[in-house]
Amino acid sequence: MPQQRPDRSSPVPGAAPRRPDASMSLLTNVMEHSLDDGYAEAAARRGAVGTSRLPTALSGRLWLAAGLVLAAIVVTLGAAQAQVSAPTEAKERQKLIDRIQTETRSADRLQQDVDSLRDTVSSEQQAALKQHGGDGDARLELLAAATPVRGPGVKLIVDDAREASQGSTGGPRESSGFADTGRVRDRDMQRVVNGLWASGAEAITVNGQRLTALSAIRAAGDAILVDNKPLAPPYTVLAIGDGKRLSKAFQESADGQYLHVLQENYGIRASISVQEDLRLAAAPSLIVRYAEPVAGQPAADGGKQAGSAGNGKGSK
């Protein structure tokens, strides 16, 4: 016979009677406590943090104000330091300027002394030549560019093009490799000077630099050097000689035609004019030496042979 289970709904003897809704306790708990205890604690913590937002914002503002004050202090100190050091820098700069001006004046005085001594040497040479008195010696001095010269001649001005052209146009510079063909080159000035010599010039200067038989026209970068002295355009060439004949002979020569081609193809500017009176200075630091026949050995023409050389230069 099966065993019957006890009736749980019947009260236990001696125990308090059960509530009618005792079986609904779980549902009642859910209704009364919608959030878990852990969620409630988290919400409580968030509420606590939320109540401290105002103090946190105030603290941030205080830190920002402190940073701005610190930056202002740093800027103020920097400006004060700059004002303090400015007079010192100005003094050092003025000292440097004074030193440069002093050295410049000293260099100018030395250059004046050099020019004066050069004039004295030239005068002494002329006096010694007059004592030996020969027109041949004066002629040699002139050809050696050891003395100043004055007389008629031509003035030739050569200058770069206003706008330098790029590349080659088939002219005389086609194989030169120059990209900027509108600039006057050292080879151009060499041809101009050689053309004037060949046309009958007796003395030549380029921008005041007297040419001798040893003069070299070279280039250093974009600068043209005459006897290692840099010159800047425009280049003024003065040549002593029969002005009209010299001008005509040069323009009709191959070198004159070369200059004309440079004008036509590359825009290089050039002009030549006849001058009635030109003055050319002597070449600086030039020493003239004369050759004398050795005793006991007759000269080739039976007479005295004289030659001149400037730093080992032979006369033309």
Beta strands, then each sheet from edge to edge (+ up, - down):
strand 1: 149-159
strand 2: 203-206
strand 3: 209-210
strand 4: 217-220
strand 5: 223-226
strand 6: 229-231
strand 7: 235-240
strand 8: 269-280
strand 9: 288-290
strand 10: 308-310
sheet 1: 3+ 2- 7+ 1- 8+
sheet 2: 4+ 5- 6+
sheet 3: 9+ 10-
end
